[in-house]
Amino acid sequence: MERCCRASSGEFTQCLRSQGLKTGSIYFPGGRAKYQGEEVNMKLVEPPWFNYSNETNWRENIDTAMKWFTVNNLDFIALYFGEPDSAGHKYGPESTQRKNMIKQVDRTIGYLRQRIQESGLESNLSLIITSDHGMETVIKTNEIHIKTVKNFTFKDIQFELLDYGPNGLLVPKEGKLEHVYSVLKNAHPNLHVYKKADFPRRFHYANHSRITPLLLYGDPGYVIHGRAKVQFNKGEHGFDNEAMNMKTIFRAVGPAFKQGLLVEPFESVNVYVLLCELLGITPEPHDGSLEAAHAA
């Protein structure tokens, strides 16, 4: 069976174990969690306030992954690096700090390829490198502050999830839905407000019982503030996934992939079903397709 190493979710690694594969997770968020009673065979979980930018630690984690493959015979490892995300948030995507961090990532990928070769895994290990989002410069000159909207008050709100970037979730109190919707609908030229039933289907987001009655999102660069301004990032993600700066990368090498092949862009949701095919397991219900991935 093909082995596969990828930055992936802890939930996926636990799902693999439930189907008989040996899995590992290194610093991936959620790696300590259980999924349907299963957890990964081997894991490293980062401590609180962990410094994700330490290049020496990155190389140590790569060495650990190679050991888990060669000594412990794992089938899949989710290997996570928290950069250049942190640098992009703190300094902005066009900053010198983020550009230097990208150089560090590039060196680390080179070290990973080197260690795969040194460990004798080139012939049976497939490596996928990707991420879950891009990064956009935050526009500070015309911010969206819900609290200042005329005729809006948080007294009409039962629950809110705001202040974490370009998205917002609101649960108005009983009888207040139409009022809150109407005052926010045209409150800011770069704010989009939807009732759950009307949220654009291309986001594949609103069709779930946990999604709130009102959803908000800002145009690229515009973050949403709620009761107080607590978001000071210079870079942010979570904007419309059709925006170019929200795009991410997909790079793959190994026996399962054609060499030197450039394929058309495809949605990241397809990566899950590709991994399932590589590992010979049955996928859970999903929205992906193998059509794009087969070209790779």
C-alpha positions in Angstrom: 0.0 0.0 0.0 1.2 3.5 -0.8 2.3 5.6 2.1 1.5 9.2 2.1 2.7 12.2 4.0 0.7 15.5 4.0 -0.2 18.4 6.1 -3.8 17.3 6.9 -6.4 17.2 9.6 -6.1 15.2 12.8 -9.7 14.0 12.1 -8.6 12.5 8.8 -5.7 10.6 10.5 -8.0 9.2 13.1 -10.4 8.1 10.4 -7.6 6.2 8.7 -6.8 4.4 11.8 -10.4 3.2 12.1 -9.9 1.5 8.7 -6.8 -0.3 9.8 -4.0 2.1 8.9 -1.2 3.3 11.2 -1.2 7.1 11.4 0.7 10.0 13.0 0.1 13.7 13.6 2.9 16.2 14.3 1.7 19.6 15.6 -1.4 19.5 13.5 -4.3 21.4 15.2 -6.7 18.9 16.7 -4.1 16.2 16.8 -5.0 15.3 20.4 -8.7 14.8 19.7 -10.6 11.6 19.2 -12.8 10.9 16.1 -15.6 8.3 16.6 -13.5 6.9 19.5 -10.3 6.6 17.5 -7.1 8.6 17.8 -3.8 8.6 15.9 -1.3 5.9 16.7 1.5 8.4 17.3 1.4 12.2 17.8 3.3 15.2 18.9 1.1 18.0 20.2 2.4 21.5 20.6 2.3 23.2 24.1 0.4 26.4 24.7 2.0 29.6 23.2 4.2 27.4 21.1 6.7 29.2 18.8 5.8 27.9 15.4 8.6 29.6 13.6 11.6 27.7 15.0 13.5 26.3 12.0 15.5 23.8 14.1 12.2 22.4 15.5 10.9 22.0 12.0 13.8 19.9 11.0 13.5 17.8 14.2 9.9 17.1 13.4 10.9 16.0 9.9 13.4 13.6 11.4 10.7 12.3 13.7 8.4 11.7 10.7 11.1 9.8 8.9 11.6 7.6 12.0 7.9 6.9 12.3 7.8 5.8 8.7 10.9 3.6 8.8 10.9 2.3 12.4 7.3 2.4 13.4 5.9 1.6 9.9 3.2 4.3 9.8 1.1 4.6 6.7 0.3 8.3 6.9 1.6 11.3 8.8 0.1 14.8 9.0 3.0 17.2 9.4 2.1 20.8 10.1 4.1 24.0 10.1 2.4 27.2 11.5 4.3 29.5 9.1 4.1 31.6 7.0 0.6 32.0 8.5 1.7 33.7 11.8 4.1 36.1 10.0 1.4 37.0 7.4 -1.1 37.8 10.2 1.3 39.9 12.3 3.2 41.8 9.6 1.1 41.4 6.4 1.6 39.2 3.4 3.8 41.7 1.5 6.1 42.3 4.5 9.8 41.5 4.6 9.2 39.3 7.6 6.7 37.1 5.7 9.0 36.9 2.7 11.9 35.8 4.9 9.6 33.2 6.4 8.7 31.8 3.0 12.5 31.4 2.4 12.6 29.4 5.6 9.7 27.2 4.4 11.5 26.7 1.1 14.7 25.5 2.9 12.6 23.2 5.1 10.9 21.6 2.0 14.4 21.0 0.7 15.4 19.3 3.9 12.2 17.2 3.8 13.0 16.0 0.3 16.6 15.3 1.4 15.5 13.2 4.4 13.0 11.2 2.3 15.8 10.2 0.0 18.2 9.5 2.9 15.6 7.3 4.5 15.1 5.2 1.4 11.5 6.2 1.0 11.5 7.8 -2.4 10.1 4.7 -4.1 7.0 4.2 -1.9 6.2 7.5 -0.2 4.0 10.2 -1.8 4.5 13.7 -0.5 1.7 16.4 -0.8 2.4 20.0 0.2 -0.5 22.3 0.5 -2.3 24.6 2.9 -5.8 25.7 3.7 -5.8 29.4 2.7 -3.9 32.4 1.3 -3.4 35.7 2.9 -4.8 39.2 2.2 -3.6 42.7 3.4 -6.0 44.2 5.9 -7.4 47.6 4.9 -7.3 49.9 7.9 -8.8 53.0 6.3 -12.4 51.9 6.1 -13.1 49.2 8.7 -16.4 47.5 9.3 -17.5 48.1 12.9 -20.9 46.6 13.5 -21.4 48.5 16.8 -21.5 51.8 15.0 -24.2 50.9 12.5 -27.3 53.2 12.8 -30.3 51.5 14.5 -28.2 48.4 15.4 -27.8 47.3 19.0 -26.4 44.2 20.6 -29.5 44.1 22.8 -31.2 42.5 19.8 -28.6 39.7 19.6 -28.8 36.4 21.4 -25.4 35.2 20.2 -22.6 36.6 18.0 -19.3 35.4 16.7 -17.4 38.4 15.4 -14.0 40.1 15.7 -12.0 37.2 14.2 -11.6 38.4 10.7 -13.8 38.9 7.7 -16.7 36.7 8.8 -19.6 37.0 11.2 -22.3 34.8 12.7 -25.4 36.3 14.4 -28.4 34.9 16.2 -31.0 37.6 16.7 -33.4 37.4 19.6 -36.9 36.1 18.9 -38.7 38.5 16.6 -35.6 40.6 15.8 -34.3 38.7 12.7 -35.9 41.0 10.1 -34.9 44.2 11.9 -31.3 43.2 12.4 -31.1 42.0 8.8 -32.5 45.2 7.4 -30.2 47.6 9.4 -27.1 45.6 8.5 -27.9 44.8 4.9 -26.7 48.1 3.5 -24.7 49.3 6.4 -21.3 49.3 4.7 -20.4 49.0 1.0 -17.9 46.2 1.6 -20.1 44.2 4.0 -22.3 41.3 2.7 -25.2 40.2 4.9 -27.3 37.1 4.2 -30.1 35.1 5.8 -29.0 31.5 6.1 -31.3 30.3 3.3 -29.9 32.9 0.9 -26.2 32.4 1.5 -24.4 31.7 -1.8 -24.3 28.0 -2.4 -20.9 28.0 -3.9 -19.4 28.4 -0.4 -20.8 25.0 0.7 -21.3 26.5 4.1 -24.8 27.3 5.2 -26.6 23.9 4.9 -26.0 22.8 8.5 -28.0 23.0 11.7 -25.1 24.8 13.5 -25.0 27.7 11.1 -26.7 30.8 12.5 -29.7 32.6 10.9 -27.6 35.6 9.8 -24.2 35.4 8.1 -21.8 38.2 7.3 -18.6 38.6 5.4 -16.4 41.4 4.2 -14.8 42.0 0.8 -11.1 41.1 0.5 -9.1 43.2 3.0 -12.1 44.2 5.1 -12.4 42.7 8.6 -15.5 42.9 10.8 -15.4 44.3 14.3 -18.2 43.7 16.9 -18.6 45.2 20.4 -15.0 46.4 20.5 -12.0 46.5 18.2 -9.9 43.5 19.1 -8.5 42.4 15.8 -5.2 44.2 14.8 -3.8 41.8 12.3 -2.1 43.3 9.2 -2.9 40.2 7.2 -6.0 38.0 7.3 -7.7 35.1 5.5 -11.2 33.7 5.3 -12.4 36.1 2.6 -14.2 35.0 -0.6 -12.5 31.9 -1.9 -12.7 33.2 -5.5 -10.3 36.1 -4.5 -6.9 35.4 -6.0 -5.1 36.1 -2.7 -7.1 33.4 -1.0 -5.7 30.7 -3.4 -3.2 28.3 -2.0 -0.8 25.8 -3.5 -0.8 22.1 -4.3 2.5 20.3 -4.9 2.9 16.6 -5.0 5.8 14.2 -5.7 6.3 10.5 -5.4 5.4 7.2 -7.1 1.6 8.1 -7.3 2.2 11.3 -9.3 3.4 12.2 -12.8 6.6 14.1 -13.0 6.7 17.7 -14.2 2.9 17.9 -14.7 1.0 21.2 -14.4 -2.7 20.8 -14.0 -5.6 23.3 -14.0 -6.5 24.8 -10.6 -8.9 22.8 -8.5 -10.6 23.2 -5.2 -8.9 22.0 -2.0 -11.9 19.9 -1.1 -10.8 17.4 -3.7 -7.6 16.7 -1.8 -9.4 14.5 0.7 -10.8 12.0 -1.8 -7.4 11.9 -3.5 -5.7 10.9 -0.2 -8.3 8.2 0.4 -7.6 6.8 -3.1 -3.8 6.8 -2.5 -4.3 5.0 0.8 -6.9 2.6 -0.4 -9.5 3.5 2.1 -13.3 4.3 1.9 -13.9 8.0 2.3 -16.5 9.5 4.5 -19.3 11.6 2.9 -17.6 14.5 1.1 -18.0 17.2 -1.5 -14.9 16.4 -3.4 -14.2 14.8 -6.8 -11.3 12.7 -8.2 -11.8 14.2 -11.7 -9.3 17.0 -11.2 -6.9 14.9 -9.0 -6.7 12.1 -11.6 -4.9 14.5 -13.9 -2.1 14.7 -11.4 
